[in-house]
Amino acid sequence: MSELSQSRTATAAPRRSSGLFGIDLASPKHANKLGYLLLAPAALLILAILVYPMLLAIDISFHDVKFATLSFGSADYTLVNYQKLFSSPDFWNALRVTAQLLLVVTSISMVVGMGTALLVNQQFRGRSFARMLIALPWAIPEVVAVVTWVWILDASFGVLNWLLIKIGLIGGPVSWFSSPSTAFSAVTMVMVWKGYPFISIMILAGLQSIPEEYYQAAKVDGANVFQRFFWVTIPCIAPVLGVTLILTVLWVFRDFSIIYVLTGGGPVGATETLAIMTYEEAFNFFRMGYASSIGVVTLVICAVISAFLVKKTSHAIY
């Protein structure tokens, strides 16, 4: 080979690789294909661990079976589970308890979370330590925290009874888990304590993003503290409030471990939610088809509530 041909070979530009299946994924023309290819593993994982079990649960709900299988049923589809469900007083009681917890826990958690977020957003000594204390209940594992609350609420040697007696609010120990009203109050208190830190953190992030110039302009216009809160703070953090409300509602609706460890759904069904009822029917009585029907109804209710809240919050924002 001559020196001229060797020089041409050395200086020739390298040929671009043909890419995957003959497609050049680096070109702008096929940029979307590259994105779909990168998302494919995550999409397949979601299908494997979310969509398939959901479809399987829907299929099992139309069968009168005692044990769940990993394959779809081929015959004997029936509506007996749903007929039994909607005629059961236990289901309507669980739905009522779930709705009560949803309203009480969500409203109190949102108020407490907003208050603590506004507090730790101020400039004061020890603010970082206060923020850490607020986030601590959310960071503790749920079962560990609830077991601690079981000891705190114990009727014989619980710290809460001792403190209330010392203050003079009660005359004797209260058995928190023996009556429906006190058991519901105990569950509400623990769920608020566990849930408000997440709300506080979300709202605090929204408060940190509000420009200080907005408040300065409101002060120049003569707005007081409450007017600045309702006309500056709330509109600016409305998107954060909407997302936080949706996540909190879904968490309260599906929470299981707090109620199960505290009361197990008792006494006499006073704290039995749809999640507790689903677990009991599936793993205590081994009525998998009936339990799946409860789960499907719960899924539909959650989807309707989520769609309603998304619509309302989007209208409020825009």
N, C-alpha and C positions, 0 to 999 in steps of 0.2 A: 504494500500500500504506500502510495506517495505521501510526502510530507504535507502536500496541499489537502489531500483527502482526509488525512488524520486531523489536520487543523479544523476542517469543516465539521468533522464528527465530534470533536471536543467542544466546539463552540455552538453546536446545534442545541436549540431549546428542548428541554425534556418534554416528552409527550404527556398530556394530562391523562390521568387514570380514568378509565371508563366508569368507575364508581360501582355502586351496588346494582346488580341486574342490568348493567349497561346504562344506568341513569347517573348523570353527574349531579349529585346532591349538593355540591358547593355552588352551583349556578343559581342566580336569583329566580330563574324560571321554575326550579324544582324546590324552592325554599319551603313551601308548604308540605311537600312530601317528607322532607327531613324532619319537620316538626311532628308530623304524624308518626314517623318511625321512632322518634325519641319518646313519644308518649305511649307507644304500644305496650311496653312492659308494664307500666303503671295501670293502663286500661285492662290488660289481661288479669292483673292481680286483683283489681276491683271486681271484675267479673267472677273471679274464683272465690273470693272471700265475702262478697256482699250480695251480688246479684243472684248467683246460683242458690245460696242458702235461702234468700228471700223467696225466690220462685218455688223452691222445695217446700218451704213452710206454707205458702199459699196452696200448693198441691195437697199437702197433708191435711190442711184444714177441711178439705172436701172428702176426706175419708174417715171412717170411724175406726181408727187404729189405736193401739195401745203403745206401740213402740215406733219411733221414727226410723226411716230407712234413708239410704243415700241415693235412691233412685225414685223417679216419678212413678206414681201409680198408673196402672193401665186400665182399670175398670172400677166399678162400684163407687162412682162419684155420687155424693149425697150432700144435702143441705142440713142434715140432722144436727150437726155441730152448731151451726148458726141459729137454727130454730131453738135449740136448747139454750144457747147463749142469751138470745134476746128475751127469752121467757124466764130467765133465772134472776131471782132477786139479788143473788150474790154479785152478779155482773153489774147491775144498776147501782148497788151499794159501792162497789169498787170504783165505778165511774164517778159517782158523787164525791167520794173521798178524794179521788184524783183531781177533780175540778176544784174542790175546796183548797187542797194543798197548792194547786197551781195559782189560784188567786191570792191566797194569803202569803205564801212564801215568796212569790215573784214580786208582789207589791212591796212587802217589807224589805226584801233584799235590794230592790232598786233604790228605795229611799235611803237605806243605810249605806249602800255603796256610793250613792251620789254625795251624801254628807261626808263620808270619810275621804272621798276623792277631793272634794272642795277643801277639806281641812288640811290634808297633806300637800295640797298644791300651794299653800301659803308659805311664805318665808319665815322660818323660826328655827331656833337651835334644836338639834336633834331630829330634824325632818327625815333624814335618811333612816334613822333607827325606827321612827314611827311608821314609815313605809314598809320596812321589813316586818314589823309586828302585824300590820294589816294583812300582808300577803302570807303570813305564816299558816293560818288555818287552811288556806287553799293548797299549800305545799305539802301538808301532812297527808299521808295515805289515808283514804276514806275509812277503811275498816279500823285502822289503828286509832283514828280520831273518835270514831263512834264507840269503840270499846272503852275509851277514856271517859266519854260522856255517860256510859252506862254506870261507871263507878261514881261519877259526879252526881248523878240523879238517883243513886241508890237510896231507898227509904230508910235504911237502918244507919248507915255511916256515910252517906253522901255529903259532899262539901256544900252543895247548893242548899240543902235543907238546913244544915248547920248555920250557913251564912244568913238565910232568911229568918231563922229563929233569933239569931243574935241581933239582927236589925229590928226585929219586932213585927215583921210583915205577916208571919204565921205563928200560930200558937203551938203547933206540934209538927212532927215530920209528915210530909206529904208523900203518899205512894204514887209516884208519877205514872207508873205503867199499869195500875190496877183499874182505873176508870177511863171511859172513852174520852172525856173532855181533857183530862190531864195528859193522857197518852198522846192525843193529837197535838196538844200544846208542846209537849216535849219533842215530838218529831219536827214540828214547825220550828222550834227554837234551834235545834241542831242543824236543820237544813239551811236556815238563814245564816247561822254562824259559819257553815261550810261554804255557802254560795256567794255571800256578799264580797269576799276579797276579789274574786274574778271580776265582778261588776266594777268594783273600785279601781282595779288596775286598768280596765278598758276605758272607763270614763277619765281617769287621770291622764292616759295617753291622749285622749281627745282634748282635754284642757291644756295640755302642754303645746298643742298645735295652734292654739288661738293666738293671733298676733296681739301684742300689748297695745298697739296703736288703736285697736277697736275700743278697748276700755278707756283709753285716754280721750278719744273722740266723744264717747258717751258721757264722760265726766264734763267735758267742755259744754255739751248740750244740756247739762244739768240733771242727768240721770242718777238716781240714787242706787244703793246696792241691789235692791230687789229688781229695779228696772233693768239694771245691767245684766242681772242673772237671767231674766226672762226674755230680754230683747237682744242680748249679745251671746251669752254663754249657751243657752239652750239651742238656738238656731245653728250655732257653729258646731256643736257636738251632736246634732240630730242624727247624722249617719251612724255615729258610734253607738248612740242610744238605741237605734233601731236594731243593729246587729246584736248588741248585748241582750236586748229584750228577747229576741228570737232564740238565741243560744240558751238563755236562762230558762225560758219556757220549756224548751226541749229537754233540758237537764232535769228539771223538776218532774216533768211528765214521765220520764223513763227511769228515774233513780230507783235503785233497788236496795243497795247494801245498807244505807242509813236506816231505812224502815225495817229491814229484815233483822239487822243486828239489835236494834232498839226494842222493837215490839213484836216482830214476826207477823205483823198485820193485825194483831189483837189490840186490846181485848174486844171480843165479839165483833170483829171486823171494823173497828173504829179507825184503823190506820191501814186497812187492806186496799192497796191501789191496784191498778190493772197489771203493773209489773209483778207485784207480789202474787196476785191471783194466777197469772200465767205460770210462774215458777211452781206454785203449789200443785196446779193441775198437771204439769208436765213431770215433775220429779218427786212429788209426794203420792199422787194418785195414778201416775203413769197413763194419763189420758192425753196422748200426744196430739191427736186430731183436734180435740176440744181446746187444748192449750194453744195450738196453732191458730185456731179461729180467733181466740182472744188477741193473739199477737197481730193478726191481720187487721182486726178492727182498730187496735191501738195504732198501727202504722197509718191507717187511713185517717184517723183523727189527728195524728201528728202532722200528716201532709196537709190537711185542710187548715189547721191552725197556722202552720208555717206559711202557706200561700196567702192566708188572710193578713198575717202580720207583715209579710213582705210587701203586699199591695198597699197596706195602710202606711207603713213607714216610707215607702217610695213616694207616695203622694204627699206625705208631710215634708219630705226633703225637697221635692221638686215643685 
